[in-house]
Structures are given as C-alpha cells and as structure tokens.
Amino acid sequence: MNHAVETSSPGPRPTLVMVHGAFCGGWAFDTLKGYFTERGYTCLTPTLRHHDGPPGGPVSPALGTTSIADYAADIAALVDTLPTPPILMGHSMGGLIAQMVAAHRALAALVLLAPSPPWGVLPDTTLEFMGAGALYFNGAFWQEALKPVYEIGAQYTFDRLPIEERRRLFARLVPESGRATFEVLHWLQDPKRTTFVFPRDVKCPVLGLAGTLDQVNAPGTVRRVTRRYRNGAEFVPLKGMSHWLLSEPGWEKMAEIIAIWLARTLAQTAER
C-alpha cells in the first residue's frame, strides 16, 4: 500500500458508522471517531442493544438470549436511515456484525478491524480454539449474560496498554450476550448458521486489518476472512499490534492506512 497517497477524497464523504465489539459500547471508538471527524467524516458510534447500562449496574434479562442477528438488524436499520450508502467499520465481534450487514445493504466500503470470522471460517490458531472451548466451564452460557473477566481482558485485549489504562477501560465494560457469543465462537454447532455470510453478496470494497500479536482473532484468521471478498479484498497486517486496535500504541499509523485506503477507494468509485 502506498502511504504517500493523499488522505483527502473529492466530494462529500459517506457517513462512517463504527460498530463496537463484545462487552463494549460506542465509546470504544472515541479515539478513531476523533481522528476521522477531524478529516471531514461524519461518524456514528451506535451502542448495541442492552449495552448502554452503567458498568456494574442491572443487566437486562433479555441480554443473555439476544442473537448477533439482532445486533446486525439494528445496525442495518441505522444504515437504512442514511441518505447514501455509508462506510461500515467494525471491530472484533462488531467486524462480524459489519460483514453480516454488508451482505444485505449497499455500502460505500467495509473496514474490518480484527474481525470475528463468519460461519464456516476456521480459526488459524490453537489458542483461538481453546478460548472458545473454555466457555463451556460456564455451563449453559448461551442462555446467560456473560460478565467480563479482568484477567482475560488484560491478557488478550488490552495487553499493549499501561496497567492503569487497562483498568480504566475494563471498568467501562458491560456484560455480553451468551447466545451471541455462542453464535460467534461455536458456529459449527449453530443449526441456524446465524453468522453465515455469502461472500458474493458483499459487493463493496473491503479492507481487513489485524495486529501481528493478536491472540483473539489472529492475523491468519483475519487474512482468510478478508480474502473471501471481492477479488481477495485487501489485508494489512499491523506489526507489533494486538487486539485493541482502537487506541493501543500504533493506532495512529493504522488510522492513516485506513484514511489513505478510503480516499483511494472513494475516488475510484467516483470515477466509475
């Protein structure tokens, strides 16, 4: 990728919708929202249903059995309110939600940050398999709201952040749907194939990015996900980065890569 390309693009920019991952809220994109807002994008950072309560507060009884398809339906409904096809950017589980929406809505572009793989895409590492299997120690977790665990977050998601920043971010996390987690991590056992995405249905340009140190959604997995789409799409490994691409060290360079790619992609679309 040529990083010398101008990051501005001609004409009005599409709205940029940012979809957060598990246990988070729209706040997870605060840093990237600021970056892209400064560059002329209108950025929307919706919070998924049942994720807007205060950390440590009461949990909606409906959360545990909420499907990832419900999350995708909400984002699709938001896309339908916009005057032109937006750019959809998703992180982790939000990256999978973004893929699901992209298969059913017209988009200007799709940016996947360490996305969870859709139905049928096997993880690339043993650790990814083991992490999914460990959930069964919680019993029938697919019927319950899952609480965030600091040790897991600190070791696998916030691992490149200072300890105080890890604690600050963890304090903002909220419970996640057990059903949605099952659909993401145990798709082979999901008879509904909830997260299936037919690659040919995703018609917009796709950019996938993953940290080379990511143990949640490993770069090999993300590469395989990205290259399912239009002519293999474009995959960029981020050397030395882990899973919290949203604000860990190196995020500025990643944001520049995305801005350059978007400028080029939108310009090519305008020419056509």
C-alpha positions in Angstrom: 0.0 0.0 0.0 1.3 3.4 -0.9 1.3 5.5 2.2 2.2 8.7 0.2 -1.3 8.9 -1.2 -3.3 11.9 -0.2 -5.8 11.2 2.6 -8.4 13.5 1.3 -11.0 12.5 -1.3 -13.1 14.6 -3.7 -16.7 15.4 -3.0 -18.8 14.8 0.1 -17.7 11.8 2.2 -20.1 9.0 3.1 -21.1 8.7 6.7 -18.8 6.4 8.7 -20.6 4.0 11.0 -18.4 2.4 13.6 -19.6 -0.9 15.2 -18.1 -1.9 18.6 -17.3 -5.4 19.7 -18.3 -7.6 22.7 -18.7 -6.2 26.2 -18.2 -2.6 24.9 -20.2 0.4 23.8 -20.0 3.1 21.2 -17.3 4.8 23.5 -14.8 2.2 22.3 -14.4 4.2 19.1 -13.9 7.6 20.8 -10.2 7.8 19.6 -10.8 6.8 16.0 -14.0 8.9 15.9 -12.0 12.0 16.7 -9.4 11.2 14.1 -11.9 10.7 11.3 -14.1 13.6 12.4 -11.1 15.9 12.0 -10.7 14.6 8.5 -14.2 15.6 7.5 -16.2 12.4 8.1 -19.5 12.3 9.9 -19.0 9.5 12.4 -21.7 7.5 14.1 -20.8 5.2 17.0 -24.0 3.3 18.0 -24.1 1.3 21.1 -25.6 -2.2 20.6 -28.9 -3.1 22.3 -28.6 -3.9 26.0 -25.0 -2.5 26.1 -26.0 1.0 27.3 -26.4 0.4 31.0 -23.8 1.6 33.6 -20.9 -0.8 34.3 -21.8 -2.9 37.3 -25.5 -1.9 37.0 -28.5 -4.1 36.4 -28.4 -6.3 33.4 -31.4 -6.6 31.0 -33.0 -10.0 31.3 -33.1 -10.1 27.5 -29.4 -9.8 27.0 -28.4 -13.4 27.6 -30.6 -14.7 24.7 -30.0 -11.8 22.3 -28.7 -13.0 19.0 -26.0 -11.4 17.0 -28.6 -11.3 14.2 -30.5 -8.8 16.5 -27.4 -6.6 16.6 -27.0 -6.8 12.9 -30.7 -5.9 12.3 -30.2 -2.8 14.5 -27.2 -1.7 12.5 -29.0 -2.4 9.2 -31.9 -0.3 10.4 -29.5 2.6 11.2 -27.9 2.2 7.7 -31.4 2.5 6.2 -31.9 5.9 7.8 -28.9 7.4 6.0 -29.3 9.2 2.7 -26.4 7.4 0.9 -24.6 4.1 1.5 -22.2 4.6 4.4 -18.8 3.2 5.2 -19.1 0.5 7.8 -16.2 -0.1 10.2 -16.4 -2.9 12.8 -14.0 -4.2 15.5 -13.9 -7.8 16.7 -17.5 -9.0 17.1 -18.5 -5.7 15.5 -16.5 -6.7 12.5 -18.6 -9.8 12.1 -21.8 -7.7 12.5 -20.5 -5.4 9.8 -20.0 -8.3 7.4 -23.5 -9.6 8.1 -24.9 -6.1 7.3 -22.8 -5.7 4.2 -24.3 -8.9 2.7 -27.8 -7.2 2.8 -27.2 -3.5 2.4 -25.4 -1.3 -0.1 -22.2 0.2 1.4 -19.5 2.6 0.2 -16.8 0.5 1.9 -16.3 -2.1 4.6 -13.4 -1.8 7.1 -12.7 -4.8 9.4 -10.6 -4.3 12.5 -9.5 -7.7 13.9 -13.0 -9.1 12.9 -14.5 -12.2 14.3 -14.9 -14.7 11.4 -18.3 -15.6 10.0 -19.8 -19.1 9.9 -17.5 -21.6 8.1 -14.2 -19.8 8.6 -12.0 -21.8 10.9 -9.7 -20.1 13.4 -6.0 -20.1 12.5 -4.5 -20.9 15.9 -4.9 -23.4 18.6 -5.4 -20.6 21.2 -8.5 -19.4 19.3 -10.0 -22.9 19.5 -9.1 -23.2 23.2 -10.6 -19.8 24.1 -13.9 -20.8 22.6 -13.9 -24.2 24.3 -13.2 -22.7 27.7 -16.7 -21.1 27.7 -18.2 -24.5 28.5 -16.8 -24.2 32.0 -19.6 -21.7 32.5 -22.3 -24.3 31.8 -25.2 -23.3 29.5 -23.5 -20.0 28.8 -25.7 -19.5 25.6 -28.7 -18.7 27.9 -27.0 -16.2 30.1 -25.4 -12.8 30.2 -21.6 -13.2 30.4 -19.7 -10.9 32.7 -16.3 -9.5 31.6 -13.2 -11.0 33.3 -10.4 -8.7 34.0 -7.6 -11.3 33.7 -8.8 -12.3 30.2 -9.2 -8.7 29.1 -5.9 -7.6 30.4 -4.0 -10.5 28.9 -5.6 -10.8 25.4 -7.3 -7.5 24.6 -5.7 -4.6 26.5 -2.3 -6.3 26.7 -0.3 -3.5 25.0 -1.7 -0.7 27.2 -0.3 0.6 30.5 -1.9 -1.1 33.5 -3.8 1.9 34.6 -5.3 2.2 31.1 -6.2 -1.4 31.2 -8.1 -0.9 34.4 -9.8 2.2 33.2 -11.1 0.5 30.0 -12.1 -2.6 31.8 -14.2 -0.6 34.3 -16.3 0.6 31.3 -17.1 -2.9 30.1 -20.6 -4.4 30.4 -21.9 -8.0 30.2 -22.3 -9.7 26.8 -25.0 -12.0 25.4 -24.2 -15.6 25.9 -26.2 -16.5 22.8 -24.4 -14.1 20.6 -21.1 -15.3 22.0 -22.1 -18.9 21.1 -23.1 -17.9 17.6 -19.7 -16.2 17.1 -17.4 -18.8 18.7 -19.3 -22.1 18.2 -20.8 -21.6 14.8 -20.3 -25.2 13.9 -22.9 -26.1 16.5 -25.4 -23.5 15.4 -28.1 -25.1 13.3 -29.3 -21.7 12.1 -25.9 -20.8 10.7 -26.6 -17.3 12.1 -23.3 -15.8 11.2 -23.1 -17.1 7.6 -22.1 -14.5 5.1 -22.2 -15.4 1.4 -19.1 -13.6 0.0 -20.6 -12.8 -3.3 -23.3 -10.7 -1.5 -20.7 -8.3 -0.2 -20.3 -6.0 -3.1 -18.4 -3.1 -1.7 -14.6 -2.7 -1.4 -13.2 -4.4 1.8 -10.2 -3.7 3.9 -9.1 -6.0 6.7 -6.5 -5.3 9.4 -5.1 -7.3 12.2 -2.3 -7.0 14.7 0.5 -9.5 14.3 0.3 -10.1 18.1 -3.4 -10.6 18.2 -4.4 -13.8 20.0 -8.2 -13.2 19.9 -8.6 -13.0 16.2 -5.2 -14.0 14.8 -3.8 -12.3 11.7 -4.1 -15.6 9.7 -7.8 -15.8 10.6 -8.4 -12.2 9.6 -6.5 -12.6 6.4 -8.7 -15.6 5.5 -11.8 -13.6 6.3 -10.8 -10.6 4.3 -9.8 -12.5 1.2 -13.2 -14.1 0.9 -14.5 -10.9 -0.6 -14.2 -9.1 -3.9 -11.0 -10.2 -5.7 -9.4 -11.1 -2.4 -10.1 -7.6 -1.0 -7.1 -6.0 0.8 -5.5 -7.3 4.0 -2.9 -5.3 6.1 -1.0 -6.9 9.0 -0.1 -4.4 11.7 3.3 -5.2 13.0 3.5 -5.3 16.8 -0.1 -4.5 17.4 -2.6 -6.7 19.4 -6.4 -6.8 19.6 -7.3 -3.3 20.9 -6.6 -1.6 17.6 -8.9 1.2 18.7 -6.4 3.1 20.8 -3.3 0.9 21.7 0.1 2.1 20.6 0.3 2.3 16.8 -3.3 3.2 16.3 -2.3 6.5 14.5 -0.5 4.6 11.8 -3.4 2.2 11.4 -5.8 5.1 11.1 -3.6 6.7 8.4 -3.6 3.4 6.5 -7.4 3.3 6.7 -7.7 7.0 5.7 -5.5 6.5 2.7 -7.3 3.4 1.6 -10.7 5.1 2.0 -9.6 8.2 0.0 -8.3 6.0 -2.8 -11.4 3.7 -2.8 -13.9 6.5 -2.7 -12.0 8.3 -5.6 -12.1 5.2 -7.7 -15.8 4.7 -7.0 -16.4 8.4 -8.0 -14.5 7.9 -11.3 -16.6 4.9 -12.1 
